[in-house]
Amino acid sequence: MSIATRYGRIFVLWSVVCLLIPMTANAHEISAPAAADRMARAAGNFLDALSSGQQKVARFTFEDDERFNWHYVPRSRKGLALKDMTSDQRQLAMQFLKVALSQSGYLKASDIIALESVLREIETWNWLGRDPEKYYFSFFGQPSETGTWGWRFEGHHLSLNITIVKGNLFATAPRFLGANPAHVAVGNLKGMRPLEKEESLARTLVKNLDHEQQIKAVFSDRAFRDILTAGDAQVSAPDLVGISAGELNESQLEMLVGLIAEYASVMPPEIASQRMSIIRRSSWDRIYFGWAGGLDAGQPHYYRIQGPDFLIEYDNVQNGANHIHTVWRDFDGDFGRDLLREHYDAAHQ
């Protein structure tokens, strides 16, 4: 089978999308002015509804180091918490989140927040202060349809960090989503699985590898305790592990693309589509899928997908392999570092 035939279906899958979106200035830029306009307007509506005291809590300069201070564990945070808003303000805050994410992304975030109520019920003592209202909005710089600014929405198991440069260019990492319990077994939310696809799509892929492929893909029989990049403000590419996408057959490659697309789909469609287009233009030989731990449901497991510019990590080890951590990192692009560097350099030429 020729390379063209082998990857033909993948090409067709994304070629239509690529015709509908603008080509970016370089391989890393995501240009989505309409999405930026929607976010700026929704952010302005929310911020205009805050008192002066609330604005002081929610707003930071774009240059403030707080912009890089992210994490997914229960801890004290800066920003304006849902619990410190009126009902009208909270409605505007969540309307902003609906605009800033895709429909499925908003649903995942909402379900992750709801799990705080589950933890509060099942844990013997609420010593970690489980509270679905302890999620915080922070805005960096002035939201503008043409300017450079950013925002963060964060709490336990959720950290969304978005940077918009010149009202057009997007950086969407680090982006963390977690779930504990990953599969709710009791109570009013029984059956909820916010990150079910992130788990099931990857397991389907690794189980569809033949024996020789699995030997390459499964780089350890023991999973890591957590994602390796944790809450680091900046990460470097780890060692490549696993099997390259260039060694997958057509069906397996479709599975891998579908798995990556599930992570990308948290963001609005035009942003997710461009992200996937950038990945599609990369050489498949430079994208690796690696698995560690057991292959069956209920066994501790970890996987990562690594390309030249990005890293996706997934870990499900804690609480009897019912506690998921996922993250998307961009090696040069977290917090818009590459976009800002390029455009600041251009401004001083």
Residue pairs with C-beta under 8 A, 6 or more apart in sequence:
6 249
6 250
6 253
7 250
7 253
7 284
8 250
9 250
9 254
10 250
10 253
10 254
10 257
10 280
11 280
13 254
13 257
14 257
14 276
14 277
14 280
17 273
17 276
17 277
18 277
18 280
20 273
21 270
21 273
21 274
21 277
22 31
24 30
24 31
24 274
24 278
25 31
26 342
27 278
27 281
27 282
27 309
28 278
28 309
28 330
28 332
28 333
28 338
28 339
29 169
29 339
30 169
30 170
30 171
30 172
30 271
30 274
30 275
30 278
31 168
31 169
31 170
31 274
32 168
32 170
32 268
32 270
32 271
32 274
33 145
33 167
33 168
34 270
35 170
35 268
35 270
35 271
36 145
36 164
36 167
36 168
36 170
37 145
37 167
38 99
38 268
39 96
39 99
39 100
39 143
39 151
39 162
39 164
40 143
40 144
40 145
40 149
40 164
40 167
41 99
41 145
42 92
42 95
42 96
42 99
42 100
43 96
43 139
43 143
43 151
44 143
45 92
45 95
45 96
46 89
46 92
46 93
46 95
46 96
46 137
47 55
47 58
47 59
47 139
47 143
49 88
49 89
49 92
50 58
50 80
50 89
54 80
54 84
54 85
54 89
57 78
57 79
57 80
57 84
58 79
58 80
58 137
58 138
58 139
59 138
59 139
59 140
60 66
60 67
60 78
60 138
60 139
60 140
60 141
61 140
61 141
62 140
62 141
62 148
62 149
62 150
64 140
66 78
66 138
66 140
67 138
67 140
67 150
67 152
67 161
67 335
68 233
68 234
68 335
69 78
69 233
70 152
70 154
70 159
70 161
70 174
70 176
70 231
70 233
71 154
71 159
71 230
71 231
72 154
72 156
72 157
72 158
72 159
72 176
72 178
72 231
72 325
73 156
73 231
74 128
74 129
74 130
74 156
77 134
77 136
77 154
77 155
78 136
78 138
79 136
79 137
79 138
79 152
79 154
80 136
80 137
80 138
81 133
81 134
81 135
81 136
82 90
82 93
82 132
82 133
82 134
82 135
82 136
83 131
83 133
83 134
85 93
93 137
96 137
97 106
97 109
97 153
98 106
100 151
100 153
100 160
100 162
100 268
101 109
101 160
101 266
101 267
101 268
102 265
102 266
102 267
102 268
102 269
102 272
104 265
104 266
105 265
105 266
105 267
108 177
108 194
108 195
108 266
109 153
109 158
109 160
109 177
111 179
111 192
111 194
112 157
112 158
112 177
112 178
112 179
112 194
113 132
113 135
113 155
113 158
114 132
114 189
114 192
115 157
115 179
115 180
115 181
115 184
115 189
115 192
115 194
116 130
116 131
116 132
116 134
116 155
116 156
117 130
117 132
117 189
118 181
118 184
118 187
118 189
119 128
119 130
119 180
120 126
120 130
120 131
121 187
122 181
122 186
122 187
123 130
130 156
134 155
134 156
135 153
135 154
135 155
135 158
136 152
136 153
136 154
136 155
137 151
137 152
137 153
138 151
138 152
138 153
138 154
139 149
139 150
139 151
140 149
140 150
140 151
140 152
141 147
141 148
141 149
141 150
142 149
143 149
143 151
144 167
145 167
146 166
146 167
147 164
147 166
147 167
148 163
148 164
148 165
148 166
148 167
148 340
149 163
149 164
150 161
150 162
150 163
150 164
150 335
150 336
151 160
151 162
152 159
152 160
152 161
152 162
153 159
153 160
154 160
154 161
156 178
157 176
157 177
157 178
157 179
157 180
157 325
158 176
158 177
158 178
159 174
159 175
159 176
160 175
160 176
161 172
161 173
161 174
161 175
161 334
161 335
162 170
162 171
162 172
163 170
163 171
163 335
163 336
163 339
163 340
164 170
164 336
165 171
165 336
165 339
165 340
165 343
166 343
169 336
169 339
169 343
170 267
170 271
171 330
171 333
171 334
171 335
171 336
171 337
171 338
171 339
172 267
172 271
172 275
172 328
173 310
173 328
173 329
173 330
173 333
173 334
173 335
174 229
174 327
174 328
174 329
174 334
174 335
175 266
175 327
175 328
176 325
176 326
176 327
177 194
177 195
177 266
177 326
177 327
178 195
178 323
178 324
178 325
178 326
179 193
179 194
179 195
179 323
179 324
180 318
180 319
180 322
180 323
180 324
181 319
181 322
181 323
182 193
182 194
182 195
182 199
182 316
182 322
182 323
182 324
183 191
183 192
183 193
183 196
183 322
184 190
184 191
184 192
184 193
193 199
195 324
195 326
197 262
198 259
198 262
198 263
198 314
198 324
198 326
199 314
199 316
199 324
201 255
201 258
201 259
201 262
202 259
202 291
202 303
202 314
203 295
203 297
203 301
204 255
205 252
205 255
205 256
205 259
205 289
206 214
206 217
206 218
206 289
206 291
206 295
206 303
207 295
208 251
208 252
208 255
209 217
209 243
209 248
209 252
213 243
213 247
213 248
213 252
216 242
216 243
216 247
217 242
217 243
217 289
217 290
217 291
218 242
218 290
218 291
218 292
218 295
219 241
219 242
219 290
219 291
219 292
220 292
220 293
221 292
221 293
221 294
222 292
222 293
222 300
223 292
223 293
223 294
223 300
223 301
223 302
223 315
223 316
223 317
224 292
224 302
224 315
224 317
225 315
225 317
225 318
226 315
226 317
226 318
226 325
227 302
227 313
227 314
227 315
227 325
227 326
227 327
228 238
228 313
229 235
229 311
229 313
229 327
229 329
233 334
233 335
234 334
234 337
235 311
235 329
235 331
235 334
236 331
237 306
237 308
237 311
237 331
238 304
238 306
238 311
240 288
240 290
240 306
241 288
241 290
241 304
241 306
242 288
242 289
242 290
242 291
242 304
243 288
243 289
243 290
244 284
244 285
244 286
244 287
244 288
245 253
245 256
245 284
245 285
245 287
245 288
245 289
246 283
246 284
246 285
248 256
248 284
253 284
256 287
256 289
256 305
257 276
257 279
257 280
259 305
260 276
260 279
260 305
260 312
261 272
261 276
263 312
263 326
263 328
264 272
264 275
264 276
265 272
266 272
267 275
278 309
279 287
279 307
279 310
282 307
282 308
282 309
286 307
286 308
287 305
287 306
287 307
288 305
288 306
288 307
289 303
289 304
289 305
290 303
290 304
290 306
291 301
291 302
291 303
292 301
292 302
292 303
293 299
293 300
293 301
293 302
293 317
294 300
294 301
295 301
298 320
298 321
299 321
300 316
300 317
300 321
301 316
301 317
301 321
302 313
302 314
302 315
302 316
302 317
303 313
303 314
304 311
304 312
304 313
304 314
305 311
305 312
306 312
309 330
309 331
309 332
309 333
310 328
310 329
310 330
310 331
310 333
311 327
311 328
311 329
311 330
311 331
312 326
312 327
312 328
312 329
313 325
313 326
313 327
313 329
314 324
314 325
314 326
315 324
315 325
315 326
316 322
316 323
316 324
316 325
317 323
330 338
332 338
333 339
